[in-house]
Amino acid sequence: MTNKKELAIFENFKIRRHYDEKTETWFFSVVDIIAALLQQSDFQAARNYWKVLKNRLKAEGSEVVTNCNRLKMKAEDGKMRETDAANPETIFRLIQSVPSPKAEPIKLWLAKVGYERIQEMADPERSVNRARENWEKHGRSKKWIQQRMMGQEVRNKLTDYWKDNEVKEQNEYAILTNIIHQEWSNLTVKGHKNLKGLKAQNLRDHMSDAELVFTALAELTTRNIAEKEKAIGFNKNAISAKKGGAVAGRAREDFELQTGKKVVSGENYLAPKRKKKEIG
């Protein structure tokens, strides 16, 4: 976990947040979000509102409360105390339950930190177009964008197979992805990100053409092996993942032998760090 930027500000309201490096997800304090929605500076009042709302949502069978986690965050007294926290998707659902003129502004605020996906869920083409535009703005070549989008299509077909064959989303997807990645690249996903100096960024958005190609090959092979072997459940798909990644791993080694070029690279597309101006 990281404590970097553990506080965010929305219209003078401090929003405590916690970054989970494993899932690459921000979790926001529910009480702080409630306080911002109600424009309530009295923490206890916001806490009481959440207590009542939580009971009502439970009675209604809402998944919002179930999806909240108890995470330790710094309280007003400076001590780390367990606090209800939720990821952006759950926060968006929670916002719908709190009558407030600040609902839309806080959605936009969350969007600024990269969590707006509501329109994209309704119309996936928006996500594709937004991604292409962002890559173009950052100077990516048409060839790179084509490779990135092709790789995403391969990835989607693989996760569709997992979904249809009793692989649980989130944790099991991440484990299988890591198996594939380690087999073809000799690095875990986290190790590859560390090599590139990445933190919350998407690793694939910082891959070279070659890295994208071999990632796609590994995932394409994994799906085809899984389909051939009729892999069902996590354990069977883990075997397919290891085999599929290994095929791409051998191809990578042959590529490097024949070309003299390393595929796995520490290069990234991060903007150069600006030097702080000295105050005179």
N, C-alpha and C positions, 0 to 999 in steps of 0.2 A: 504494500500500500504506500501511497505517497501523501504527504501533508501539504504539498505545494498547492497554492491557491485554494485553501480549504474554505475560504469565505468568498462569496460572490455578493454583489450589491444590486438590488432592484429598488429604485426610487427611495434610496436611503434606508431600505430594510436589508439587514444582513441575512443572507441565506447560507447556512452551513451546508457544506457538501463534502462528499468523500469519494475519492476515485479508486475503483477496484481495477488494478492493473491486469489481473487475470482475465476478467471479462471485458476490459476496456470500457467501463461504464461509470458514469457519474451517478451518485445517489444523493438526493437532496433531502434536507430535514423537512418533514411534512409540516410540523408546527410552524416553521419559519415561512413556508409557502402559504399556509393558512393566514398567518399574520400579515403577509404582504397583500394577499387577496382582500382581506378585511380592512386593510390599512389600520391595523390594531397594534399599537406600540406596547400595550400591556401583554407581556409574554404569558402570564397566567391565564388571561382572558382567552388568548388564542389557543392555549393548551386545553382549556375547558371546552371550547368550541369543537376542537378536534376529538375530544373524548366523547362528546354527544354524537357528533357526526359518525365517528367510528362505530358506535353501537348501532346507529340507524343503518349504516351500510352493511354491517354484519347481519342484522335482522332481514335485510332485503336480499341477502345472499350474494352481495357484490364481491368480486374478486379483488377489489382495491385494497382492502384491509389485509387479505391473505398475502398479497404481493408485496406488502411492506416488510422491510427488514429492521431488526433492532441492531443499530450500529452505534459504537461509541463515538460521540462528538463532544467537543469542548463546550461546557455550559457556561452561564454567566459568572459562576464562581471560579471558573478556571479549571474545574475538574472535568475529567472525561466521564460522561454519563451515557447510558444507553438511550438512544433516541429513535423514534420511528422514522425511517428513511425509505425513499422509493426512487426507482429509476425514472427517466423522463416519460416513458410510455405510461407508467402508473400515475405519475403526476398529472399528465394530460387528462386522464380519466377522472382523477380527483377534482380537478378544476371544474369539470362539468357539474359537480355536486355542490359547489359553493356559489350562491348567487353573488356576483360581484362585478362592478364595472371594470375591474382590473383584470378580468379573465383573459381578454384578448391581448392586452399589453404584456401580461406575464408569459403568454404563449410566445409572443414575438421575442421577448427577452430570452426565453429558453432556446428559441430558434437561433439566436445570435451565437450561442455556444454550440451550435451544430446539432440540435436535437429535433428540428422540425421535419417530420416525416408523414404527417397526416394526409396531405394532399397526394403524396407519392404512394401511400398505401391504397388510396382510392384510384389513382391513375399511375401505374408503374412507369409509363412512358415519361412522366415528368422527371422521375429519378434518373432515367437514362440520359435525357436531354440536359438535365442540370449537371450531371457528371461530365458529359462531353464538353459543355461550355466551360466548366471549371478547369478541366485539363487544358483546354485551348488557351484560356486566360493565363495559365501558368507556363505556357510555352511548350507544351508537350507536342511532339510531332504527330502527324496523321497516322504514321506507322505504329507509333507507341499506343495511341488511342485505340487503334484497331486491335492490337494485341491485347490490350487491357479489357476491351469489351468482349472479345472472343473468349478470353480466360474466364470472365464473369459468367458467360453463358454455359461454359463447361462446368463451372462451379455450381451453378443453379441446378443443372441436371443431376449432378451428384447428390446435392442435398435433397432434391426431390425424391431420389431413390431411397436415401436414408429415411426420409419422412414416411414413405410408403412401406417401409420394411422394419418398423419397430425400433428405430433409433431415436432416442430422446433428444430434443433440441437443446440448445445452450451447452451444457457441460459435455455431453457425449459427442456432439458435433465438434467441439473444440479439441477434444482428445483425439478423435479420428483425424482431424486436420493436422494436428501436431505429429501424429505417426507418419502420415504421408509426407509431410514437410521434412521431417528428420531423415526419412529414408532417402529422399532424392537429393537433399542439400547437405546432409551431415550436420545440420543445425536445427534446434527447436525453433518454433516461430518466435519465441521471446529472444532467443540467442541471435536470430537473424535481425530482429528489430534493434537489439543492442548494438550489433555490428554497424548498423546504419545510423545509429544515434537517434532512434525514434522512441516516442513514449506513447501518447494516445493516438498517434497517426495510424492510418491503415497501411500495413506493410506493402500490400500489392500496389498501392498508389506511388510507392517509392522504389519499385522494382525496375531493373533494366529490361530491355527487350528479351534478352536471353533468359532472365529469371522468370519472366512472365510465361515464356514458351515452355520451360521445363516444369513450372508449377501446373500449367494446363495439361501437359503430357501426363504428369503423375496422377492428376485427378480424373482425366479421361480414362486412363488405363485402370485405375481403381474401380470406376463405375462399370466398365466392361467386364472386369474380373468378377465383381460382385454379382452382376447380372448372370454371367455364365455359371457361377457357383450357387446362384439363388441364395445369396447371403441374407439372413434375417436376424435382426437383433444386433446388439453392440459387439458381442464377442466375434461373431462370424464376419461382421463388417470390418472389425479391427484386423483380421487376417487378410482380407482383401486389400485394406489400406496399406498394410506392410508390403504386400506383393506389388501393388500398383506403384507405390513410391519407389520400391527397389528397381523396377523396370526403368523409371526415369532416372534413377541414380546411376545405373549402369550406362545409360545413354549420355548422361552428363560427363561421366568419366571418359567415355570415348570421345566426346566432343572436345574436352579439354586436352586430351592426348593428341588429337589430330590438328587442333588449331593453336595450341599453346596458350589459350586464353582461359582464365578462370570465370566460371559462370556466376558464382555467389560473390556479391560485391558489397562493399561498405558505402557505395555512393547512394545519395538520396536527392530528393528534389526540394529539400527544405530551403527556405529563404535564408540568405546570409545574415548572420547576427549583426545588428547595428551596434556600433560602439557608443557607449553613453557619453553625452557631451559633458565636459567639465564645467562646473558652475564657477564663474569667476567672481 
